Amino acid sequence: MRIAIIGAGFGGMAAAYDLKKAGHEITIYESADYVGGLASGFKEPHWDWSVEKFYHHWFQSDKDMLALIKELGWEDKVIFPRPLTVMYDKGRFYPFDSIFKMALFPGLGFGLDKIRFGFVGLHLRFTNNWKTLEKYSADEWMQKYAGKRVYEKMWKPLLVGKFGPYYDQVNMAWMWARIKARTTRLGTFEGGFQKFADLFAEKLRKMGVEIQLGVKVGSIKRGQDGLSVGREDESESFDKVLVTTAPNLMAKLSPDLPENYLKGLLELKSMGAVVMVLSLRHQLSRDGYYWFNLPKESGYPMLALVEHTNFVSKEHFGGDHIVYAGDYLQVGHEYFSMSDEALLERFTPAFKKFNPAFERDWINKVWVFKTNYAQPVPLVNHSKNIPAIQTPIEGLYFASMSQVYPWDRGTNFAVEIGRRAARLMSGGQ
Ligand SMILES: Cc1cc2nc3c(=O)[nH]c(=O)nc-3n(C[C@H](O)[C@H](O)[C@H](O)COP(=O)(O)OP(=O)(O)OC[C@H]3O[C@@H](n4cnc5c(N)ncnc54)[C@H](O)[C@@H]3O)c2cc1C
């Protein structure tokens, strides 16, 4: 079969790999002039490794990604350091990545609340019954079982930070998946995620997959001789097409989809993200902390402060210290239209809270990355809203971050759904 794949992110490339192995003829169309999609990175001339535009790491539970890397023979290029994640309480940060450190965290007191926090965490870690949990909002379930104080201190800031106005509508299965899949060791690829994406693309090309970069697909239509994939003034016909874009883009690409499928795509909610990457002359966190969780109510202008070079060595970046300051936001939030300079003005005063010695002249360079589609929002009973991978148009398939539910989005699940789509397209289950 002749198959087109729209998007050279990890989902599209994983699908291409399996479909090519199954003997099909594959063309990938990618609108950017690089592969890797949301997990792509960039590199300064004096860096050996790339930095992801949006902070990225793997968990040890990311079995589909790790299995793919093993299959490709690159498992020796995956490293799993154990960087420190910290929680905020009354102006200070406390390590929060082991049961022992959680027990010492003062934010929950040292009585019943801490015990409830522990029991609820253990229950969620061991249960597999997410279907029951998706009937409740995390807001309602957590208040009931973990208690109001634990909810207000631990879980509400997370929900508000990630989902803004939707925070009290997100279902409990999302929280379950988050707790279930997390590990304290965090992984990356030697050279960065972009290195992995480039190696993967090179492997696909060697296998005979055609990857066309800088080609934006504008339409997909069912014609007499298959599915016609249109870009600018040209079009080409394929037997099958897999789309891996955001749901609203899928709806635009293929307006001939039946009304209820289109409605399903357009009703899915998601959050965007704005992330600033800074290269600094000095280390920001003197304690060597990697990930700062910042509750919105404490007045920080961002949700997370992530010092990448407290996860991987600064030696890979010519001695530069790499820091991310990021937030999940609704499209239309002022951060989306602010200039890089204005955003820097907004963010830098907070840096002194991480290190009082911080000065503006520590900053070598700043980059800002924005995406409208960063985080799908799973509402109560969300499993009923997931669009099928196989669309009602014959031969047209769709696999995106919005369909990996109950799991939260991630490159691991992009690989899983890409490979699942490939199986369906080859006639399997
Ligand atoms: C802020 C942030 C932090 C994250 N952190 C992590 C993390 O720590 N760990 C992790 O594993 N994952 C993380 N993720 C999620 C991860 O990046 C995604 O789950 C994954 O990259 C999705 O892959 P995909 O192939 O499904 O989609 P994408 O990567 O979005 O790929 C889709 C591709 O389609 C292309 N495209 C779109 N429209 C067209 C068109 N018309 N024509 C041609 N091409 C088109 C796009 O350019 C893109 O390359 C994070 C994401 C964000 C935003």
The ligand as an SDF file (V2000), in Angstrom:
LIG
                    3D

 53 58  0  0  0  0  0  0  0  0999 V2000
    5.4880   21.8790   27.5820 C   0  0  0  0  0  0  0  0  0  0  0  0
    5.5470   20.4210   27.2160 C   0  0  0  0  0  0  0  0  0  0  0  0
    6.2490   19.5390   28.0080 C   0  0  0  0  0  0  0  0  0  0  0  0
    6.2970   18.1750   27.6970 C   0  0  0  0  0  0  0  0  0  0  0  0
    7.0420   17.3410   28.4870 N   0  0  0  0  0  0  0  0  0  0  0  0
    7.1850   16.0610   28.1230 C   0  0  0  0  0  0  0  0  0  0  0  0
    8.0750   15.2030   28.8280 C   0  0  0  0  0  0  0  0  0  0  0  0
    8.7200   15.6040   29.8060 O   0  0  0  0  0  0  0  0  0  0  0  0
    8.1980   13.9190   28.4050 N   0  0  0  0  0  0  0  0  0  0  0  0
    7.5270   13.4420   27.3190 C   0  0  0  0  0  0  0  0  0  0  0  0
    7.7190   12.2810   26.9500 O   0  0  0  0  0  0  0  0  0  0  0  0
    6.6560   14.2150   26.6530 N   0  0  0  0  0  0  0  0  0  0  0  0
    6.4670   15.5070   27.0250 C   0  0  0  0  0  0  0  0  0  0  0  0
    5.6310   16.3110   26.3060 N   0  0  0  0  0  0  0  0  0  0  0  0
    4.7090   15.7190   25.3380 C   0  0  0  0  0  0  0  0  0  0  0  0
    5.3480   15.3030   24.0410 C   0  0  0  0  0  0  0  0  0  0  0  0
    6.0840   16.3720   23.4730 O   0  0  0  0  0  0  0  0  0  0  0  0
    4.2360   14.8800   23.0950 C   0  0  0  0  0  0  0  0  0  0  0  0
    3.3830   13.9470   23.7130 O   0  0  0  0  0  0  0  0  0  0  0  0
    4.7670   14.2230   21.8210 C   0  0  0  0  0  0  0  0  0  0  0  0
    5.8690   14.9190   21.3040 O   0  0  0  0  0  0  0  0  0  0  0  0
    3.6370   14.1710   20.8110 C   0  0  0  0  0  0  0  0  0  0  0  0
    4.0830   13.5690   19.6290 O   0  0  0  0  0  0  0  0  0  0  0  0
    3.1270   13.4800   18.3860 P   0  0  0  0  0  0  0  0  0  0  0  0
    3.8990   12.8300   17.2970 O   0  0  0  0  0  0  0  0  0  0  0  0
    1.8280   12.8850   18.7920 O   0  0  0  0  0  0  0  0  0  0  0  0
    2.7570   14.9850   18.0080 O   0  0  0  0  0  0  0  0  0  0  0  0
    3.6920   16.1980   17.5880 P   0  0  0  0  0  0  0  0  0  0  0  0
    5.0110   16.1060   18.2040 O   0  0  0  0  0  0  0  0  0  0  0  0
    2.8620   17.4120   17.8200 O   0  0  0  0  0  0  0  0  0  0  0  0
    3.8690   15.9690   16.0100 O   0  0  0  0  0  0  0  0  0  0  0  0
    2.9260   16.4010   15.0670 C   0  0  0  0  0  0  0  0  0  0  0  0
    3.7000   16.9350   13.8780 C   0  0  0  0  0  0  0  0  0  0  0  0
    2.7580   17.3040   12.8570 O   0  0  0  0  0  0  0  0  0  0  0  0
    3.2900   18.4310   12.1720 C   0  0  0  0  0  0  0  0  0  0  0  0
    2.1700   19.0770   11.4650 N   0  0  0  0  0  0  0  0  0  0  0  0
    1.1300   19.7550   12.0070 C   0  0  0  0  0  0  0  0  0  0  0  0
    0.3010   20.1990   11.0200 N   0  0  0  0  0  0  0  0  0  0  0  0
    0.8330   19.7790    9.8390 C   0  0  0  0  0  0  0  0  0  0  0  0
    0.4410   19.9280    8.4670 C   0  0  0  0  0  0  0  0  0  0  0  0
   -0.6730   20.5750    8.1130 N   0  0  0  0  0  0  0  0  0  0  0  0
    1.2280   19.3810    7.5270 N   0  0  0  0  0  0  0  0  0  0  0  0
    2.3730   18.7030    7.8460 C   0  0  0  0  0  0  0  0  0  0  0  0
    2.7900   18.5380    9.1280 N   0  0  0  0  0  0  0  0  0  0  0  0
    2.0290   19.0650   10.1130 C   0  0  0  0  0  0  0  0  0  0  0  0
    3.8670   19.2610   13.3130 C   0  0  0  0  0  0  0  0  0  0  0  0
    4.8050   20.2050   12.8380 O   0  0  0  0  0  0  0  0  0  0  0  0
    4.4920   18.1960   14.2020 C   0  0  0  0  0  0  0  0  0  0  0  0
    5.8570   17.9840   13.8800 O   0  0  0  0  0  0  0  0  0  0  0  0
    5.5800   17.6840   26.5750 C   0  0  0  0  0  0  0  0  0  0  0  0
    4.8940   18.5660   25.7530 C   0  0  0  0  0  0  0  0  0  0  0  0
    4.8590   19.9270   26.0600 C   0  0  0  0  0  0  0  0  0  0  0  0
    4.1160   20.8580   25.1600 C   0  0  0  0  0  0  0  0  0  0  0  0
  1  2  1  0
  2  3  1  0
  2 52  2  0
  3  4  2  0
  4  5  1  0
  4 50  1  0
  5  6  2  0
  6  7  1  0
  6 13  1  0
  7  8  2  0
  7  9  1  0
  9 10  1  0
 10 11  2  0
 10 12  1  0
 12 13  2  0
 13 14  1  0
 14 15  1  0
 14 50  1  0
 15 16  1  0
 16 17  1  0
 16 18  1  0
 18 19  1  0
 18 20  1  0
 20 21  1  0
 20 22  1  0
 22 23  1  0
 23 24  1  0
 24 25  2  0
 24 26  1  0
 24 27  1  0
 27 28  1  0
 28 29  2  0
 28 30  1  0
 28 31  1  0
 31 32  1  0
 32 33  1  0
 33 34  1  0
 33 48  1  0
 34 35  1  0
 35 36  1  0
 35 46  1  0
 36 37  1  0
 36 45  1  0
 37 38  2  0
 38 39  1  0
 39 40  1  0
 39 45  2  0
 40 41  1  0
 40 42  2  0
 42 43  1  0
 43 44  2  0
 44 45  1  0
 46 47  1  0
 46 48  1  0
 48 49  1  0
 50 51  2  0
 51 52  1  0
 52 53  1  0
M  END
$$$$
